[in-house]
């Protein structure tokens, strides 16, 4: 059996009735990136079934954590190349004005 590591897996969902997309990051112990994604995708199906109106888009990304989760632990990280200045980058990808937060 492969050594177990902690992974943060981000999956994207579409909520049809609300007209929104949701990004969820869940934590898993697994022996590989593929195993963590597989476990997260299985849970994504359960999540959608429980909600009834949500669908899993089939998009998942995983991040292998260093060590065990604890206070302040980094559970997910994504790097993207861009020539945009900081404000334009955040506006394009994160703070578009269409987010539902809180």
C-alpha positions, 0 to 999 in steps of 0.5 A: 500500500502506498504511503498516505498523504493529505490532499485538498481536492477542488471540485466545481458544481453547477447549481441549476436552480440558483444559477451559480457555480460552486467551487468546493475544496475537500480534504482526503487521505490517499496514496496518490493524487489520482486516488484523492481525486477519485474519492472526491469525485465519489463524494461529489456524486453523493453531494449532488444527490443530496442536493437534488438540483446540483450537478458535478461539472467533472472538473477536479484539481488536487493539491498534495499537502505537506504534513497533517492538516492543522491551524493555518495549513495550506489545503489547496494551491493553484498557480496560473501564469498571467501578465495582468497587473494584480488588480486586473487579475483579481477582478478577472478571476476572483472578484468579478462582482458576481460571487456569492460569499458569506 
